């Protein structure tokens, strides 16, 4: 799926990112990353594909890096989305609430008390009518999760999301060193809306982090 490939220097001759739009506080560093948010408070940024993913089979792998100067308090996190709507900023890690499709959240700040620690990765299937449970870090919507300490690592981390319509959706993470995929969670029997777009977004509040997207690769499974 070449139209979803994203790598440095990102910008074409027309100073655009081919097949993607970006906005909010997102900044393109042609030598290294797309910074969805800087390590500053009250920022949000996004990057969205302008074409839709295949309806039946796809795999998306992306490199990212999240971190900043905060030692004890930092946030809020980054979202990976495959949804019917695109490029609308909002409170769900920089994307709109009540989304229709998939959200995978790389959460670095606990809004509630849990029996797991941050950072963690959580999945939600939105129906377009249900709000994200922000007060409890998505507990009411959770379809799968895992703890994964991806923040403030020396090198970037990798995530891989694989979808087979009606069968499963799987999320894997690769931390340092980059030699082993760790299974995060699988959602069985999921069917996402047809003609959905691929998006990434991030959000900071009173506390903050750099949220960087470094590269994206996508393929069909068959």
C-alpha positions in Angstrom: 0.0 0.0 0.0 2.4 2.6 -1.2 0.0 5.5 -0.8 0.2 5.0 3.0 4.1 4.9 3.1 5.5 7.8 5.2 9.2 8.4 5.7 11.6 11.3 5.8 11.8 13.8 4.3 8.0 13.6 4.2 7.4 16.8 2.2 7.2 16.8 -1.6 8.0 19.6 -4.0 4.8 21.4 -3.2 5.6 21.4 0.5 2.8 18.9 1.1 2.9 15.4 2.5 1.7 13.2 -0.3 -1.5 11.3 0.5 -1.7 12.8 4.0 -2.9 16.0 5.6 -1.6 17.4 8.9 -2.9 20.1 11.2 -3.3 21.6 14.7 0.1 22.0 16.4 1.8 19.2 14.3 5.1 20.3 12.8 7.1 18.5 10.1 10.8 18.1 10.6 12.0 16.9 7.2 15.1 15.3 8.7 13.6 13.2 11.4 9.9 13.2 12.4 6.4 14.6 12.4 6.0 16.1 15.8 2.3 15.8 16.6 2.8 17.9 19.7 5.8 19.6 21.3 6.6 19.2 25.0 4.4 22.2 25.8 1.0 22.4 27.5 -2.3 22.6 25.8 -1.3 21.4 22.4 -2.9 18.9 19.9 -1.9 17.8 16.5 -2.9 15.3 13.9 -1.9 13.5 10.6 -4.5 11.8 8.4 -4.5 9.9 5.2 -6.4 11.3 2.3 -7.3 7.8 1.0 -9.1 4.9 2.7 -7.6 1.6 3.8 -8.8 -1.7 2.2 -12.0 -2.9 3.7 -11.0 -6.5 4.3 -7.3 -6.9 5.1 -4.5 -4.6 6.1 -1.4 -4.3 8.3 0.0 -1.0 9.4 3.4 -0.7 11.1 4.7 2.6 12.4 7.7 4.0 14.3 7.1 6.5 17.0 8.8 8.2 19.9 7.2 9.7 23.0 9.0 11.6 25.8 10.0 14.8 27.3 11.4 16.6 30.3 8.7 15.6 32.7 10.1 13.3 35.4 6.9 12.4 37.3 4.1 14.0 35.5 3.7 13.9 31.7 1.1 13.3 29.1 -1.3 12.9 27.7 -0.6 10.4 24.9 -1.0 9.5 21.2 -3.8 7.8 19.3 -3.8 5.6 16.2 -7.2 5.7 14.4 -8.9 3.9 11.5 -12.3 5.7 11.3 -15.0 6.9 8.9 -14.3 10.5 9.9 -10.9 12.2 9.5 -9.0 15.3 10.5 -11.3 16.6 13.2 -9.4 17.7 16.4 -10.9 16.8 19.7 -10.4 15.6 23.3 -9.5 11.9 22.5 -5.8 12.1 22.3 -6.2 15.0 19.9 -9.0 13.4 17.8 -12.8 13.9 17.9 -14.9 12.0 20.4 -17.8 9.7 19.4 -15.6 8.4 16.5 -16.8 5.5 14.3 -14.1 2.9 14.0 -10.9 1.9 15.7 -8.8 3.8 18.3 -5.6 2.5 19.7 -4.3 4.7 22.5 -0.8 5.1 23.7 -1.6 6.6 27.1 1.0 8.1 29.4 -1.1 9.8 32.1 -3.6 8.1 34.5 -6.8 10.0 34.9 -8.1 7.3 37.3 -6.8 4.6 39.6 -6.0 1.2 38.0 -4.4 -2.1 38.8 -2.0 -1.5 36.0 0.6 1.2 35.4 1.3 3.8 32.7 2.3 3.9 30.0 -0.1 1.4 28.5 -1.8 0.7 25.2 -5.5 0.3 24.9 -8.0 -0.5 22.1 -11.5 0.9 21.6 -14.1 0.2 18.8 -16.2 3.3 18.5 -19.8 3.1 17.1 -20.1 6.9 16.4 -22.5 7.2 19.4 -20.4 6.3 22.4 -18.1 8.7 24.2 -14.5 7.7 25.2 -14.4 7.1 29.0 -11.8 9.8 29.6 -12.3 10.0 33.4 -11.2 6.3 33.7 -8.7 6.1 30.9 -11.1 4.3 28.6 -12.1 1.5 31.1 -15.7 1.5 30.0 -14.7 1.1 26.3 -11.7 -1.1 26.6 -11.4 -4.0 24.1 -7.9 -4.9 25.0 -4.8 -3.5 26.6 -1.2 -4.1 27.7 1.4 -2.2 29.8 4.3 -1.1 27.6 7.0 1.2 28.7 7.6 3.1 25.5 8.2 6.6 27.0 11.6 8.3 27.0 13.5 5.5 25.4 16.7 6.3 23.6 15.5 5.0 20.3 12.0 4.9 18.7 9.5 2.1 19.3 7.4 0.3 16.7 3.8 -0.8 16.7 2.0 -3.0 14.3 -1.8 -3.2 13.9 -3.2 -6.1 11.8 -6.9 -6.4 10.7 -8.8 -9.2 9.1 -12.4 -8.3 8.6 -14.8 -10.3 10.8 -11.9 -12.3 12.3 -9.6 -10.3 14.4 -7.6 -7.2 15.1 -4.2 -7.6 16.6 -1.8 -5.0 18.1 1.9 -5.7 18.7 4.7 -3.5 20.1 8.4 -3.6 19.6 10.5 -1.8 22.2 14.3 -1.8 22.5 16.1 -3.6 21.1 14.2 -3.8 17.8 14.4 -7.6 17.5 11.2 -9.0 19.0 7.5 -8.3 18.6 5.5 -8.4 21.8 1.8 -9.3 21.5 -0.2 -6.6 23.2 -3.8 -7.6 22.6 -6.2 -9.2 20.1 -9.9 -8.3 19.5 -11.9 -11.2 18.0 -14.8 -11.0 15.6 -14.3 -7.3 14.8 -15.6 -5.6 11.7 -14.6 -2.0 11.1 -16.6 0.5 9.0 -15.8 0.3 5.3 -13.9 3.1 3.6 -12.1 4.3 6.7 -9.1 6.6 6.9 -5.8 6.1 8.8 -5.0 8.8 11.4 -2.5 9.7 14.1 -3.0 12.4 16.8 -1.7 13.5 20.1 -2.7 15.8 23.0 -1.1 17.6 25.9 -2.9 19.3 28.8 -1.3 21.0 31.8 1.4 18.4 31.5 3.1 17.5 28.2 5.4 15.4 26.1 6.9 15.4 22.6 4.8 13.0 20.5 6.7 12.1 17.3 5.7 9.9 14.4 8.7 8.8 12.4 7.5 6.4 9.7 4.5 4.5 8.5 4.3 1.4 6.3 1.1 -0.5 5.3 0.3 -3.6 3.3 -2.6 -5.8 2.4 -2.5 -9.3 3.8 -3.6 -10.9 0.6 
